[in-house]
Amino acid sequence: MVVDDSIVRGTTTPRVVNLLRKAGAKEVHLRICAPPIRHPCFLGVDMATEWELIAARKTTPEIRDYLCADSLGYLSLDGLIRAVDLPREIFCLACFTGDYPIPVQMGMDKLALETMPEEEPIGSQK
């Protein structure tokens, strides 16, 4: 049984599964402590693009097969909210649900802000 916080791109977990099998594991069962991440973050978390997110392109059984695991289970969104024991409304859950708390331009990614020309600071003298 392997427990991980999340699967984002799905690039690290297959290596872990392979190492476990080489070490003699007969079965590898994965449990993920978050729901599948299906949507990118446009609000500041440096994360993969939608195309890079494995759960945006594959179903849970397809991800399990891709990872070469015997089983794969995710914590449900309701389970996550119950685990933190705080009101759902205080969290941004957009990476799980696609429901962004503010409107976003879907074509925007993290590079849009990083490559934006600097503006004059407010109140500066020219």
LINGI-V502470 format. One record per residue. N is the residue number from 1. PSI is psi as a letter, one per 20 degrees, with the letter a starting at -180 (none if undefined). OMEGA is omega in whole degrees, -180 to 180 (none if undefined). NEAR is the number of other C-alpha atoms within 10 Angstrom. Layout:
# LINGI-V502470
n->N psi->PSI omega->OMEGA near->NEAR
n->N psi->PSI omega->OMEGA near->NEAR
This chain:
# LINGI-V502470
n->1 psi->p omega->178 near->11
n->2 psi->p omega->177 near->14
n->3 psi->p omega->179 near->12
n->4 psi->q omega->-178 near->12
n->5 psi->h omega->-178 near->12
n->6 psi->r omega->169 near->17
n->7 psi->o omega->-177 near->20
n->8 psi->f omega->-180 near->21
n->9 psi->h omega->-177 near->18
n->10 psi->k omega->-178 near->16
n->11 psi->h omega->-177 near->13
n->12 psi->g omega->-173 near->11
n->13 psi->g omega->178 near->20
n->14 psi->h omega->178 near->16
n->15 psi->g omega->179 near->13
n->16 psi->g omega->179 near->14
n->17 psi->g omega->180 near->21
n->18 psi->g omega->178 near->16
n->19 psi->g omega->179 near->12
n->20 psi->g omega->179 near->15
n->21 psi->g omega->177 near->15
n->22 psi->h omega->179 near->10
n->23 psi->i omega->175 near->9
n->24 psi->j omega->179 near->9
n->25 psi->p omega->179 near->12
n->26 psi->h omega->178 near->9
n->27 psi->q omega->176 near->14
n->28 psi->o omega->180 near->19
n->29 psi->p omega->-177 near->15
n->30 psi->p omega->173 near->20
n->31 psi->p omega->-174 near->17
n->32 psi->p omega->-173 near->17
n->33 psi->k omega->177 near->18
n->34 psi->q omega->173 near->19
n->35 psi->r omega->176 near->22
n->36 psi->p omega->178 near->24
n->37 psi->o omega->-174 near->23
n->38 psi->i omega->-174 near->22
n->39 psi->q omega->180 near->25
n->40 psi->r omega->175 near->24
n->41 psi->p omega->176 near->23
n->42 psi->j omega->-170 near->21
n->43 psi->j omega->172 near->14
n->44 psi->i omega->178 near->9
n->45 psi->p omega->180 near->9
n->46 psi->n omega->-172 near->12
n->47 psi->r omega->-179 near->17
n->48 psi->q omega->172 near->17
n->49 psi->r omega->-179 near->18
n->50 psi->h omega->-180 near->18
n->51 psi->h omega->-179 near->13
n->52 psi->i omega->-177 near->17
n->53 psi->o omega->-175 near->20
n->54 psi->h omega->-178 near->23
n->55 psi->i omega->175 near->22
n->56 psi->h omega->-175 near->18
n->57 psi->i omega->-174 near->13
n->58 psi->q omega->174 near->13
n->59 psi->r omega->178 near->12
n->60 psi->g omega->177 near->16
n->61 psi->h omega->178 near->14
n->62 psi->h omega->177 near->14
n->63 psi->g omega->178 near->18
n->64 psi->g omega->-180 near->18
n->65 psi->g omega->179 near->14
n->66 psi->h omega->-179 near->15
n->67 psi->i omega->-177 near->22
n->68 psi->k omega->179 near->19
n->69 psi->q omega->177 near->20
n->70 psi->h omega->174 near->15
n->71 psi->q omega->180 near->17
n->72 psi->p omega->177 near->20
n->73 psi->p omega->178 near->17
n->74 psi->q omega->169 near->20
n->75 psi->p omega->179 near->17
n->76 psi->r omega->177 near->15
n->77 psi->g omega->177 near->17
n->78 psi->h omega->178 near->10
n->79 psi->h omega->178 near->14
n->80 psi->g omega->180 near->15
n->81 psi->g omega->178 near->17
n->82 psi->h omega->-177 near->12
n->83 psi->h omega->-179 near->10
n->84 psi->i omega->174 near->9
n->85 psi->l omega->176 near->9
n->86 psi->r omega->-178 near->10
n->87 psi->p omega->-180 near->9
n->88 psi->h omega->-174 near->14
n->89 psi->i omega->-177 near->9
n->90 psi->i omega->-177 near->7
n->91 psi->q omega->166 near->10
n->92 psi->o omega->-179 near->16
n->93 psi->j omega->-172 near->19
n->94 psi->h omega->-179 near->17
n->95 psi->h omega->177 near->18
n->96 psi->h omega->-170 near->20
n->97 psi->h omega->-173 near->14
n->98 psi->j omega->178 near->14
n->99 psi->n omega->-178 near->12
n->100 psi->q omega->-177 near->16
n->101 psi->i omega->176 near->12
n->102 psi->q omega->179 near->8
n->103 psi->p omega->177 near->8
n->104 psi->q omega->173 near->12
n->105 psi->o omega->-172 near->7
n->106 psi->h omega->179 near->8
n->107 psi->i omega->-177 near->7
n->108 psi->q omega->172 near->11
n->109 psi->a omega->-175 near->20
n->110 psi->h omega->-179 near->17
n->111 psi->h omega->-180 near->9
n->112 psi->g omega->179 near->10
n->113 psi->h omega->-178 near->11
n->114 psi->h omega->-177 near->9
n->115 psi->j omega->180 near->8
n->116 psi->p omega->178 near->8
n->117 psi->q omega->179 near->8
n->118 psi->q omega->176 near->8
n->119 psi->r omega->176 near->6
n->120 psi->p omega->176 near->9
n->121 psi->q omega->179 near->7
n->122 psi->p omega->178 near->6
n->123 psi->j omega->-179 near->6
n->124 psi->q omega->179 near->6
n->125 psi->p omega->176 near->6
n->126 psi->none omega->none near->4
